[in-house]
């Protein structure tokens, strides 16, 4: 994390800031965590996340899709059938999330 020239994207100064911009916030890391287990439908994600509104989940999924982390597959059926999965880029976040999980276990044990 040097103080070098800022990147062209929204004044981000270092790669850690870029990462936090993409996966930061209360829900995005959890969405990615659940999608690491495989493809899920909107309702499955809602139940897994517990406490997230449909509006918030929709917004978070759109942002993750725009950043190339999540893929959305619309089957064009009625009732609507839409599935979400991680893209190849999204799957590269697995070691990051596993490290965060391991760190969280250490912190929890200290309490």
C-alpha positions in Angstrom: 0.0 0.0 0.0 2.2 2.8 -1.2 1.4 6.4 -1.7 1.9 6.1 -5.4 -0.2 7.7 -8.1 -3.9 7.1 -7.8 -5.6 4.7 -10.2 -8.1 6.0 -12.7 -11.0 4.4 -10.9 -12.7 6.7 -8.4 -9.4 7.9 -6.9 -8.5 4.5 -5.4 -4.9 4.8 -4.2 -4.0 1.1 -3.6 -5.1 -2.5 -4.4 -6.4 -3.0 -0.9 -8.8 -0.1 -1.4 -9.9 -1.6 -4.7 -10.7 -4.9 -2.9 -12.6 -3.1 -0.2 -14.6 -1.2 -2.7 -15.6 -4.4 -4.5 -16.3 -6.6 -1.5 -16.8 -4.1 1.4 -19.9 -3.6 3.3 -22.0 -5.8 5.5 -23.4 -8.2 2.9 -21.1 -8.6 0.0 -18.6 -10.8 1.7 -21.4 -13.0 3.0 -23.0 -13.2 -0.4 -19.6 -14.4 -1.8 -19.2 -16.8 1.1 -22.5 -18.5 0.3 -21.9 -18.6 -3.4 -18.6 -20.3 -2.8 -20.7 -23.4 -2.1 -22.3 -23.2 -5.5 -25.0 -21.6 -7.6 -28.0 -20.2 -5.6 -31.3 -18.6 -6.4 -32.4 -15.3 -5.0 -34.7 -16.8 -2.3 -31.9 -19.2 -1.2 -29.6 -16.3 -0.7 -32.2 -14.3 1.2 -32.8 -17.3 3.6 -29.1 -17.9 4.0 -28.3 -14.3 4.8 -31.2 -13.8 7.2 -32.1 -10.2 7.9 -31.3 -8.8 4.4 -34.1 -7.0 2.6 -34.9 -8.0 -1.0 -34.0 -4.5 -2.1 -30.6 -4.6 -0.4 -29.8 -8.1 -1.7 -30.8 -7.0 -5.2 -28.6 -3.9 -5.0 -25.6 -5.9 -3.7 -25.9 -8.5 -6.4 -26.1 -5.9 -9.1 -22.9 -4.2 -7.8 -21.1 -7.6 -7.6 -22.3 -8.4 -11.1 -21.1 -5.0 -12.4 -17.7 -5.6 -10.8 -17.4 -9.0 -12.5 -17.6 -11.1 -9.3 -21.1 -12.6 -9.7 -22.8 -14.0 -12.7 -26.6 -13.7 -13.1 -28.5 -16.3 -15.2 -32.1 -15.5 -16.0 -34.0 -18.4 -17.4 -36.8 -16.2 -18.8 -39.5 -18.3 -17.1 -42.6 -17.4 -15.3 -42.5 -17.5 -12.4 -39.1 -15.9 -12.7 -36.1 -18.3 -12.3 -32.8 -16.5 -11.8 -29.6 -18.1 -10.5 -26.4 -16.5 -9.2 -22.9 -17.9 -9.2 -19.4 -16.7 -8.8 -17.5 -15.8 -12.0 -13.9 -17.1 -12.4 -12.8 -13.8 -10.9 -15.2 -14.2 -8.0 -13.8 -17.7 -7.3 -10.4 -16.2 -6.9 -11.7 -14.5 -3.7 -11.9 -17.9 -2.0 -8.5 -17.8 -0.3 -9.2 -14.2 0.8 -12.4 -15.3 2.5 -10.8 -18.4 4.0 -8.1 -16.2 5.5 -10.7 -13.8 6.9 -12.6 -16.8 8.4 -9.4 -18.1 10.0 -8.6 -14.7 11.4 -12.1 -14.4 12.8 -11.7 -17.8 14.6 -8.5 -16.5 16.2 -10.3 -13.3 17.4 -13.3 -15.2 18.7 -11.1 -17.6 20.7 -9.5 -14.6 22.4 -12.8 -13.3 23.7 
